[in-house]
């Protein structure tokens, strides 16, 4: 309605301007005399302007007539589409001009203008496989989701634009949080264009989020075949998916298949800590303790981790503390200066009631790299050596405010996780958890810790055996872990 009113007003203004111009020309005094080869003509200024306008129109018509005659000549010589092309050429020119202007408007962020130009281009061209795509993208930019979805559905009708339509609707469903529909659309888009990298990544992410581990492994294999994923990255992520698949098999009671899949995951990525720990358990269940020890030692050489120490201890669960210390020494020699190796050695000496050796194992770790765990171990050593409760409380107070050391942290959103998982619980990113130290201060307590000994209260001063002291220190450490986890 508004556009029609604007056109009527423009017409009225144009007629008024022409009329006013004609009146002014009529009032101009004098005449114009044209003499050509003895032929003379006298006319007023207004008549001269009209004649010149008619002359320009005749020249334009002459060019058009010449073009029509050329088209007719081509038609008579066997070109059956020459005349139709002549009449459609002007419409195509206008249509492509509108299409290019719409693309420029889209690139400039003018969604409404791009929609108008797309409509004009469709009017002249009649090529929806070109104009519908522009309309859908312009509608999304302008915030008109209904028009965008309706246009994407039109794209589904043409085989040439079906993938674009599926992808567009899939992205809308993802933004709406409808992951089930988005998954089906991603599978359809992947079937249409299996080499499309963005579709591969989207499908893989959705499959990992919904625990479709077998489907995710298939998609990952497609990424390797199409060259969109390096082989080493593929091997690592395939191991992560295999380990997750094995956990699902265990829950379903398929123990034999789960064990084979765990061993496959460890073979693919020996540096993957959870896979190594589970593989060691599988070897122990099968009675192959040497293989279990070999798996733990290989991974320990890359990433010393408490889970690996627990898996190594489970190889011989009923041994004495002295025997365990002797069996662990080859493992600890692999990375003797690593903080994890030093703290593990201290724990073993505490269990064996050799507190001086436990102190020597920690060495300068509590000064150069103090963590909650190392300071708690120091409290256990002091208690085991019979130091006063005030000394023990001092170490425990320091442990409460000290960094927690390496943890499972998402490389993408930096969320701290208590346990390893294939998908980040916060940002849903796949295979982004790494065992590293969090930023300083993320898990430390605020000020005012000088009152902590009074808050904790007096410790039990009754005499206790060194073994009981070690057990109490471990209990304190577990409580500190739980408290920090709750605070996080």
C-alpha positions as a Python dict, from the first residue, in 0.01 Angstrom:
ca = {
    (1, 'X'): (0, 0, 0),
    (2, 'X'): (274, 246, 93),
    (3, 'X'): (479, 156, -213),
    (4, 'X'): (180, 215, -441),
    (5, 'X'): (126, 559, -285),
    (6, 'X'): (493, 645, -342),
    (7, 'X'): (466, 549, -710),
    (8, 'X'): (151, 762, -757),
    (9, 'X'): (318, 1061, -596),
    (10, 'X'): (628, 1015, -814),
    (11, 'X'): (408, 1009, -1129),
    (12, 'X'): (227, 1326, -1026),
    (13, 'X'): (557, 1504, -957),
    (14, 'X'): (695, 1398, -1296),
    (15, 'X'): (388, 1520, -1487),
    (16, 'X'): (395, 1849, -1298),
    (17, 'X'): (764, 1899, -1374),
    (18, 'X'): (714, 1828, -1747),
    (19, 'X'): (420, 2066, -1763),
    (20, 'X'): (610, 2339, -1585),
    (21, 'X'): (907, 2290, -1817),
    (22, 'X'): (684, 2309, -2124),
    (23, 'X'): (532, 2636, -2004),
    (24, 'X'): (877, 2786, -1951),
    (25, 'X'): (989, 2681, -2299),
    (26, 'X'): (676, 2835, -2455),
    (27, 'X'): (758, 3167, -2292),
    (28, 'X'): (1111, 3174, -2438),
    (29, 'X'): (1111, 3441, -2720),
    (30, 'X'): (1253, 3378, -3066),
    (31, 'X'): (1243, 3101, -3327),
    (32, 'X'): (1478, 2835, -3455),
    (33, 'X'): (1547, 2811, -3830),
    (34, 'X'): (1692, 2490, -3976),
    (35, 'X'): (1818, 2507, -4336),
    (36, 'X'): (1952, 2189, -4490),
    (37, 'X'): (2025, 2168, -4869),
    (38, 'X'): (1776, 2437, -4950),
    (39, 'X'): (1509, 2292, -4724),
    (40, 'X'): (1417, 2532, -4444),
    (41, 'X'): (1214, 2481, -4129),
    (42, 'X'): (1113, 2734, -3865),
    (43, 'X'): (1002, 2622, -3518),
    (44, 'X'): (974, 2748, -3167),
    (45, 'X'): (1204, 2643, -2883),
    (46, 'X'): (942, 2406, -2744),
    (47, 'X'): (895, 2244, -3083),
    (48, 'X'): (1272, 2203, -3113),
    (49, 'X'): (1291, 2019, -2780),
    (50, 'X'): (1004, 1791, -2880),
    (51, 'X'): (1167, 1716, -3217),
    (52, 'X'): (1499, 1633, -3048),
    (53, 'X'): (1322, 1400, -2807),
    (54, 'X'): (1147, 1226, -3095),
    (55, 'X'): (1477, 1197, -3279),
    (56, 'X'): (1640, 1023, -2981),
    (57, 'X'): (1344, 787, -2957),
    (58, 'X'): (1368, 707, -3330),
    (59, 'X'): (1741, 630, -3299),
    (60, 'X'): (1671, 397, -3002),
    (61, 'X'): (1393, 225, -3197),
    (62, 'X'): (1628, 191, -3493),
    (63, 'X'): (1882, 1, -3280),
    (64, 'X'): (1609, -221, -3145),
    (65, 'X'): (1475, -288, -3496),
    (66, 'X'): (1822, -370, -3620),
    (67, 'X'): (1868, -620, -3335),
    (68, 'X'): (1529, -777, -3414),
    (69, 'X'): (1619, -807, -3783),
    (70, 'X'): (1948, -978, -3692),
    (71, 'X'): (1762, -1220, -3466),
    (72, 'X'): (1507, -1291, -3740),
    (73, 'X'): (1788, -1358, -3987),
    (74, 'X'): (1947, -1608, -3744),
    (75, 'X'): (1607, -1771, -3691),
    (76, 'X'): (1559, -1814, -4067),
    (77, 'X'): (1903, -1973, -4086),
    (78, 'X'): (1813, -2246, -3834),
    (79, 'X'): (1864, -2087, -3489),
    (80, 'X'): (1524, -2171, -3338),
    (81, 'X'): (1581, -1975, -3015),
    (82, 'X'): (1724, -1657, -3166),
    (83, 'X'): (1400, -1451, -3146),
    (84, 'X'): (1310, -1573, -2795),
    (85, 'X'): (1660, -1485, -2676),
    (86, 'X'): (1625, -1140, -2825),
    (87, 'X'): (1310, -1067, -2624),
    (88, 'X'): (1439, -1227, -2302),
    (89, 'X'): (1781, -1062, -2312),
    (90, 'X'): (1659, -741, -2156),
    (91, 'X'): (1475, -924, -1877),
    (92, 'X'): (1784, -1130, -1801),
    (93, 'X'): (1997, -819, -1783),
    (94, 'X'): (1759, -661, -1534),
    (95, 'X'): (1734, -985, -1339),
    (96, 'X'): (2107, -1036, -1306),
    (97, 'X'): (2151, -673, -1213),
    (98, 'X'): (1899, -720, -932),
    (99, 'X'): (2068, -1044, -828),
    (100, 'X'): (2412, -881, -807),
    (101, 'X'): (2269, -586, -616),
    (102, 'X'): (2103, -828, -375),
    (103, 'X'): (2432, -1010, -315),
    (104, 'X'): (2603, -678, -248),
    (105, 'X'): (2328, -583, -3),
    (106, 'X'): (2366, -920, 170),
    (107, 'X'): (2741, -871, 202),
    (108, 'X'): (2676, -523, 344),
    (109, 'X'): (2439, -656, 610),
    (110, 'X'): (2124, -504, 457),
    (111, 'X'): (1888, -800, 488),
    (112, 'X'): (1563, -626, 391),
    (113, 'X'): (1716, -467, 81),
    (114, 'X'): (1862, -803, -20),
    (115, 'X'): (1517, -964, 9),
    (116, 'X'): (1368, -693, -216),
    (117, 'X'): (1639, -739, -477),
    (118, 'X'): (1596, -1116, -465),
    (119, 'X'): (1223, -1079, -531),
    (120, 'X'): (1295, -850, -827),
    (121, 'X'): (1554, -1092, -965),
    (122, 'X'): (1306, -1381, -942),
    (123, 'X'): (1049, -1172, -1131),
    (124, 'X'): (1281, -1122, -1427),
    (125, 'X'): (1487, -1442, -1423),
    (126, 'X'): (1250, -1714, -1310),
    (127, 'X'): (1543, -1912, -1167),
    (128, 'X'): (1448, -2007, -811),
    (129, 'X'): (1763, -2214, -757),
    (130, 'X'): (1951, -1882, -765),
    (131, 'X'): (1709, -1637, -608),
    (132, 'X'): (1573, -1862, -328),
    (133, 'X'): (1918, -1901, -177),
    (134, 'X'): (1959, -1523, -168),
    (135, 'X'): (1612, -1485, -19),
    (136, 'X'): (1676, -1741, 256),
    (137, 'X'): (2007, -1590, 361),
    (138, 'X'): (1865, -1239, 350),
    (139, 'X'): (1564, -1345, 559),
    (140, 'X'): (1794, -1497, 821),
    (141, 'X'): (1996, -1176, 833),
    (142, 'X'): (1678, -970, 868),
    (143, 'X'): (1554, -1198, 1149),
    (144, 'X'): (1256, -1334, 952),
    (145, 'X'): (1295, -1702, 1042),
    (146, 'X'): (959, -1806, 896),
    (147, 'X'): (1046, -1676, 550),
    (148, 'X'): (1392, -1830, 575),
    (149, 'X'): (1257, -2174, 669),
    (150, 'X'): (987, -2157, 400),
    (151, 'X'): (1248, -2069, 139),
    (152, 'X'): (1484, -2344, 254),
    (153, 'X'): (1200, -2593, 213),
    (154, 'X'): (1157, -2470, -145),
    (155, 'X'): (1525, -2543, -203),
    (156, 'X'): (1460, -2905, -104),
    (157, 'X'): (1244, -2949, -413),
    (158, 'X'): (1536, -2896, -652),
    (159, 'X'): (1811, -3157, -664),
    (160, 'X'): (2068, -2885, -734),
    (161, 'X'): (1983, -2696, -414),
    (162, 'X'): (1868, -2980, -186),
    (163, 'X'): (2190, -2986, 16),
    (164, 'X'): (2171, -2610, 77),
    (165, 'X'): (1813, -2645, 197),
    (166, 'X'): (1893, -2932, 434),
    (167, 'X'): (2194, -2748, 573),
    (168, 'X'): (1995, -2429, 625),
    (169, 'X'): (1715, -2603, 817),
    (170, 'X'): (1973, -2802, 1016),
    (171, 'X'): (2141, -2482, 1135),
    (172, 'X'): (1803, -2341, 1236),
    (173, 'X'): (1725, -2653, 1441),
    (174, 'X'): (2067, -2633, 1605),
    (175, 'X'): (2005, -2274, 1709),
    (176, 'X'): (1665, -2382, 1849),
    (177, 'X'): (1826, -2660, 2052),
    (178, 'X'): (1639, -2936, 1865),
    (179, 'X'): (1935, -3174, 1848),
    (180, 'X'): (1728, -3481, 1751),
    (181, 'X'): (1598, -3319, 1432),
    (182, 'X'): (1935, -3157, 1368),
    (183, 'X'): (2099, -3500, 1390),
    (184, 'X'): (1868, -3646, 1125),
    (185, 'X'): (1924, -3345, 899),
    (186, 'X'): (2300, -3370, 949),
    (187, 'X'): (2290, -3737, 846),
    (188, 'X'): (2089, -3640, 536),
    (189, 'X'): (2333, -3362, 449),
    (190, 'X'): (2625, -3600, 501),
    (191, 'X'): (2462, -3852, 265),
    (192, 'X'): (2422, -3580, 1),
    (193, 'X'): (2775, -3441, 37),
    (194, 'X'): (3002, -3673, 237),
    (195, 'X'): (3308, -3459, 160),
    (196, 'X'): (3162, -3139, 307),
    (197, 'X'): (3387, -3059, 607),
    (198, 'X'): (3141, -2845, 804),
    (199, 'X'): (2873, -3113, 776),
    (200, 'X'): (3121, -3379, 889),
    (201, 'X'): (3217, -3174, 1196),
    (202, 'X'): (2855, -3099, 1286),
    (203, 'X'): (2749, -3461, 1253),
    (204, 'X'): (3049, -3583, 1454),
    (205, 'X'): (2975, -3335, 1733),
    (206, 'X'): (2609, -3434, 1750),
    (207, 'X'): (2693, -3804, 1750),
    (208, 'X'): (2939, -3755, 2035),
    (209, 'X'): (2686, -3552, 2235),
    (210, 'X'): (2422, -3824, 2195),
    (211, 'X'): (2670, -4108, 2267),
    (212, 'X'): (2635, -4257, 1917),
    (213, 'X'): (2992, -4383, 1931),
    (214, 'X'): (2972, -4625, 1637),
    (215, 'X'): (2820, -4360, 1413),
    (216, 'X'): (3085, -4114, 1525),
    (217, 'X'): (3360, -4360, 1433),
    (218, 'X'): (3208, -4397, 1086),
    (219, 'X'): (3198, -4019, 1041),
    (220, 'X'): (3555, -3991, 1168),
    (221, 'X'): (3665, -4249, 911),
    (222, 'X'): (3497, -4044, 637),
    (223, 'X'): (3691, -3736, 747),
    (224, 'X'): (4015, -3933, 715),
    (225, 'X'): (3925, -4062, 368),
    (226, 'X'): (3834, -3716, 239),
    (227, 'X'): (4154, -3564, 374),
    (228, 'X'): (3986, -3321, 614),
    (229, 'X'): (4155, -3475, 919),
    (230, 'X'): (4525, -3562, 974),
    (231, 'X'): (4592, -3928, 1036),
    (232, 'X'): (4744, -3877, 1381),
    (233, 'X'): (4442, -3675, 1497),
    (234, 'X'): (4211, -3940, 1352),
    (235, 'X'): (4393, -4216, 1539),
    (236, 'X'): (4371, -4031, 1870),
    (237, 'X'): (4001, -3947, 1833),
    (238, 'X'): (3917, -4296, 1713),
    (239, 'X'): (4075, -4426, 2034),
    (240, 'X'): (3862, -4187, 2240),
    (241, 'X'): (3549, -4308, 2061),
    (242, 'X'): (3650, -4673, 2102),
    (243, 'X'): (3704, -4623, 2476),
    (244, 'X'): (3363, -4457, 2510),
    (245, 'X'): (3207, -4738, 2310),
    (246, 'X'): (3369, -4993, 2540),
    (247, 'X'): (3219, -4824, 2848),
    (248, 'X'): (2877, -4845, 2685),
    (249, 'X'): (2931, -5214, 2611),
    (250, 'X'): (3020, -5280, 2973),
    (251, 'X'): (2697, -5115, 3086),
    (252, 'X'): (2509, -5338, 2841),
    (253, 'X'): (2676, -5652, 2980),
    (254, 'X'): (2888, -5721, 2669),
    (255, 'X'): (3207, -5777, 2866),
    (256, 'X'): (3407, -5970, 2605),
    (257, 'X'): (3343, -5715, 2329),
    (258, 'X'): (3414, -5431, 2571),
    (259, 'X'): (3753, -5579, 2665),
    (260, 'X'): (3854, -5615, 2300),
    (261, 'X'): (3749, -5256, 2230),
    (262, 'X'): (3945, -5126, 2531),
    (263, 'X'): (4259, -5300, 2408),
    (264, 'X'): (4199, -5155, 2062),
    (265, 'X'): (4171, -4804, 2211),
    (266, 'X'): (4497, -4852, 2401),
    (267, 'X'): (4668, -4980, 2087),
    (268, 'X'): (4551, -4678, 1886),
    (269, 'X'): (4654, -4421, 2148),
    (270, 'X'): (4895, -4554, 2414),
    (271, 'X'): (4923, -4202, 2560),
    (272, 'X'): (4550, -4189, 2640),
    (273, 'X'): (4548, -4225, 3019),
    (274, 'X'): (4195, -4366, 3070),
    (275, 'X'): (4248, -4622, 2794),
    (276, 'X'): (4576, -4736, 2949),
    (277, 'X'): (4420, -4771, 3295),
    (278, 'X'): (4127, -4975, 3160),
    (279, 'X'): (4356, -5185, 2940),
    (280, 'X'): (4567, -5272, 3243),
    (281, 'X'): (4253, -5387, 3425),
    (282, 'X'): (4159, -5603, 3126),
    (283, 'X'): (4504, -5766, 3120),
    (284, 'X'): (4484, -5834, 3494),
    (285, 'X'): (4143, -5999, 3455),
    (286, 'X'): (4289, -6218, 3182),
    (287, 'X'): (4583, -6311, 3406),
    (288, 'X'): (4846, -6134, 3196),
    (289, 'X'): (5008, -5915, 3465),
    (290, 'X'): (5321, -5852, 3256),
    (291, 'X'): (5114, -5697, 2979),
    (292, 'X'): (4930, -5484, 3235),
    (293, 'X'): (5257, -5354, 3379),
    (294, 'X'): (5394, -5289, 3031),
    (295, 'X'): (5086, -5083, 2934),
    (296, 'X'): (5107, -4868, 3250),
    (297, 'X'): (5481, -4807, 3215),
    (298, 'X'): (5447, -4700, 2852),
    (299, 'X'): (5181, -4441, 2931),
    (300, 'X'): (5355, -4329, 3250),
    (301, 'X'): (5655, -4231, 3038),
    (302, 'X'): (5436, -3974, 2861),
    (303, 'X'): (5188, -3864, 3129),
    (304, 'X'): (5235, -3974, 3493),
    (305, 'X'): (4887, -3983, 3645),
    (306, 'X'): (4727, -4112, 3970),
    (307, 'X'): (4490, -4336, 3772),
    (308, 'X'): (4790, -4516, 3625),
    (309, 'X'): (4937, -4561, 3973),
    (310, 'X'): (4609, -4714, 4093),
    (311, 'X'): (4603, -4947, 3791),
    (312, 'X'): (4963, -5050, 3861),
    (313, 'X'): (4879, -5116, 4226),
    (314, 'X'): (4580, -5330, 4126),
    (315, 'X'): (4810, -5571, 3940),
    (316, 'X'): (4910, -5719, 4279),
    (317, 'X'): (4641, -5595, 4520),
    (318, 'X'): (4734, -5795, 4832),
    (319, 'X'): (5108, -5728, 4858),
    (320, 'X'): (5275, -5576, 5164),
    (321, 'X'): (5381, -5208, 5167),
    (322, 'X'): (5749, -5307, 5138),
    (323, 'X'): (5680, -5539, 4845),
    (324, 'X'): (5470, -5271, 4673),
    (325, 'X'): (5746, -5014, 4716),
    (326, 'X'): (5994, -5253, 4557),
    (327, 'X'): (5760, -5332, 4266),
    (328, 'X'): (5688, -4963, 4200),
    (329, 'X'): (6054, -4858, 4177),
    (330, 'X'): (6096, -4952, 3805),
    (331, 'X'): (5788, -4745, 3727),
    (332, 'X'): (5911, -4445, 3925),
    (333, 'X'): (6252, -4454, 3756),
    (334, 'X'): (6088, -4373, 3421),
    (335, 'X'): (6012, -4012, 3526),
    (336, 'X'): (6188, -3972, 3863),
    (337, 'X'): (6181, -3591, 3874),
    (338, 'X'): (5817, -3556, 3782),
    (339, 'X'): (5608, -3421, 4077),
    (340, 'X'): (5364, -3711, 4039),
    (341, 'X'): (5646, -3966, 4071),
    (342, 'X'): (5788, -3791, 4378),
    (343, 'X'): (5450, -3769, 4555),
    (344, 'X'): (5374, -4132, 4469),
    (345, 'X'): (5708, -4241, 4615),
    (346, 'X'): (5634, -4041, 4930),
    (347, 'X'): (5294, -4212, 4962),
    (348, 'X'): (5456, -4553, 4929),
    (349, 'X'): (5709, -4472, 5201),
    (350, 'X'): (5430, -4343, 5428),
    (351, 'X'): (5242, -4670, 5376),
    (352, 'X'): (5564, -4853, 5468),
    (353, 'X'): (5598, -4628, 5780),
    (354, 'X'): (5932, -4494, 5658),
    (355, 'X'): (5865, -4126, 5720),
    (356, 'X'): (6223, -3994, 5678),
    (357, 'X'): (6239, -4151, 5331),
    (358, 'X'): (5898, -4004, 5253),
    (359, 'X'): (6031, -3658, 5345),
    (360, 'X'): (6336, -3711, 5122),
    (361, 'X'): (6109, -3820, 4837),
    (362, 'X'): (5918, -3493, 4855),
    (363, 'X'): (6240, -3294, 4881),
    (364, 'X'): (6195, -2929, 4785),
    (365, 'X'): (5860, -2995, 4615),
    (366, 'X'): (5666, -2824, 4894),
    (367, 'X'): (5874, -2506, 4853),
    (368, 'X'): (5911, -2488, 4475),
    (369, 'X'): (5578, -2640, 4366),
    (370, 'X'): (5341, -2673, 4664),
    (371, 'X'): (5002, -2831, 4596),
    (372, 'X'): (4717, -2947, 4820),
    (373, 'X'): (4830, -3306, 4777),
    (374, 'X'): (5200, -3252, 4854),
    (375, 'X'): (5121, -3038, 5159),
    (376, 'X'): (4875, -3298, 5287),
    (377, 'X'): (5145, -3563, 5246),
    (378, 'X'): (5376, -3340, 5447),
    (379, 'X'): (5113, -3322, 5724),
    (380, 'X'): (5096, -3703, 5726),
    (381, 'X'): (5476, -3724, 5750),
    (382, 'X'): (5482, -3480, 6041),
    (383, 'X'): (5209, -3674, 6219),
    (384, 'X'): (5391, -4001, 6154),
    (385, 'X'): (5711, -3858, 6303),
    (386, 'X'): (5521, -3753, 6616),
    (387, 'X'): (5529, -3377, 6561),
    (388, 'X'): (5285, -3156, 6763),
    (389, 'X'): (4931, -3105, 6637),
    (390, 'X'): (5000, -2737, 6574),
    (391, 'X'): (5260, -2832, 6312),
    (392, 'X'): (5020, -3074, 6146),
    (393, 'X'): (4742, -2813, 6144),
    (394, 'X'): (4981, -2565, 5987),
    (395, 'X'): (5044, -2794, 5691),
    (396, 'X'): (4673, -2869, 5654),
    (397, 'X'): (4592, -2498, 5656),
    (398, 'X'): (4843, -2441, 5377),
    (399, 'X'): (4693, -2733, 5185),
    (400, 'X'): (4349, -2569, 5190),
    (401, 'X'): (4477, -2258, 5011),
    (402, 'X'): (4733, -2425, 4782),
    (403, 'X'): (4677, -2504, 4411),
    (404, 'X'): (4536, -2847, 4340),
    (405, 'X'): (4790, -2933, 4073),
    (406, 'X'): (4705, -3091, 3735),
    (407, 'X'): (4341, -3168, 3664),
    (408, 'X'): (4123, -3260, 3369),
    (409, 'X'): (4061, -2923, 3198),
    (410, 'X'): (3878, -2848, 2872),
    (411, 'X'): (4111, -2678, 2626),
    (412, 'X'): (3818, -2492, 2472),
    (413, 'X'): (3618, -2349, 2766),
    (414, 'X'): (3868, -2423, 3049),
    (415, 'X'): (3608, -2602, 3261),
    (416, 'X'): (3760, -2828, 3530),
    (417, 'X'): (3631, -3187, 3541),
    (418, 'X'): (3664, -3433, 3827),
    (419, 'X'): (3707, -3725, 3585),
    (420, 'X'): (3800, -3766, 3222),
    (421, 'X'): (3515, -3765, 2970),
    (422, 'X'): (3508, -3777, 2588),
    (423, 'X'): (3282, -3469, 2571),
    (424, 'X'): (3312, -3153, 2782),
    (425, 'X'): (3011, -3120, 3010),
    (426, 'X'): (3007, -2743, 2965),
    (427, 'X'): (3073, -2658, 2599),
    (428, 'X'): (3001, -3007, 2456),
    (429, 'X'): (3331, -3007, 2269),
    (430, 'X'): (3471, -3348, 2175),
    (431, 'X'): (3814, -3471, 2289),
    (432, 'X'): (3922, -3144, 2450),
    (433, 'X'): (4004, -3260, 2806),
    (434, 'X'): (4374, -3247, 2893),
    (435, 'X'): (4558, -3331, 3214),
    (436, 'X'): (4721, -2998, 3303),
    (437, 'X'): (4735, -2730, 3566),
    (438, 'X'): (4448, -2480, 3589),
    (439, 'X'): (4519, -2106, 3594),
    (440, 'X'): (4658, -1990, 3928),
    (441, 'X'): (4389, -1889, 4176),
    (442, 'X'): (4098, -2072, 4012),
    (443, 'X'): (4054, -2312, 4301),
    (444, 'X'): (4226, -2125, 4585),
    (445, 'X'): (4029, -2001, 4884),
    (446, 'X'): (3988, -1628, 4954),
    (447, 'X'): (4164, -1448, 5236),
    (448, 'X'): (4101, -1495, 5604),
    (449, 'X'): (4268, -1834, 5628),
    (450, 'X'): (4451, -1740, 5944),
    (451, 'X'): (4139, -1851, 6138),
    (452, 'X'): (4131, -2197, 5979),
    (453, 'X'): (4306, -2381, 6266),
    (454, 'X'): (4037, -2256, 6504),
    (455, 'X'): (3761, -2353, 6260),
    (456, 'X'): (3905, -2702, 6210),
    (457, 'X'): (3932, -2748, 6586),
    (458, 'X'): (4178, -2945, 6794),
    (459, 'X'): (4301, -3266, 6641),
    (460, 'X'): (4294, -3591, 6837),
    (461, 'X'): (4604, -3595, 7057),
    (462, 'X'): (4578, -3956, 7165),
    (463, 'X'): (4877, -4163, 7057),
    (464, 'X'): (4829, -4347, 6732),
    (465, 'X'): (5031, -4594, 6537),
    (466, 'X'): (5219, -4477, 6227),
    (467, 'X'): (4987, -4683, 6007),
    (468, 'X'): (4682, -4515, 6160),
    (469, 'X'): (4845, -4176, 6105),
    (470, 'X'): (4899, -4253, 5738),
    (471, 'X'): (4538, -4363, 5699),
    (472, 'X'): (4418, -4045, 5871),
    (473, 'X'): (4630, -3830, 5640),
    (474, 'X'): (4480, -4004, 5337),
    (475, 'X'): (4132, -3944, 5479),
    (476, 'X'): (4212, -3574, 5525),
    (477, 'X'): (4332, -3555, 5166),
    (478, 'X'): (4009, -3715, 5041),
    (479, 'X'): (3804, -3465, 5238),
    (480, 'X'): (4002, -3175, 5096),
    (481, 'X'): (3944, -3311, 4745),
    (482, 'X'): (3571, -3334, 4810),
    (483, 'X'): (3559, -2980, 4954),
    (484, 'X'): (3742, -2830, 4657),
    (485, 'X'): (3519, -3024, 4419),
    (486, 'X'): (3206, -2885, 4589),
    (487, 'X'): (3348, -2533, 4573),
    (488, 'X'): (3408, -2573, 4199),
}
